[in-house]
Amino acid sequence: MAEIQLKSLAHSYSATPTGAEDYAIRQLDHVWEKGGAYALLGPSGCGKSTMLNIISGLLAPSEGDVLFDGRRVNELSPRERNIAQVFQFPVIYDSMTVFDNLAFPLKNNKVPTSQIKARP
């Protein structure tokens, strides 16, 4: 896992935000250290999904930077970031096992099956 750093990150779904109430994420700085295990908790509508979508590259931040191991990745696609999300509810691939869901992006990146099965 890379160190993930958010620098002066903020996001508004409004094209012309006029105040703090227009932001889904108000300006923040945060670091997730390499090798850590983290949980993102908060009430509905507080910006958790917005933040994850920005980190994974599904959404561009209105302000600030996303860095992986010190490298700015704002303009990189999700594929180029080599990152994935695991959703709380299995709504996308409900016909697959947990292993198959987790192995799916590796298979798409043509990682050999023997290597996928060897990963802890």
Secondary structure, DSSP 8 states (H G I E B T S, - for coil): ---EEEEEEEE-SSSS--SGGG-SEEEEEEEE-TT--------TTSSHHHHHHHHHTSS--SEEEEEETTEE-TTS-HHHHT-----SS--SSTTS-HHHHHHHHHHHTT--HHHHHH--
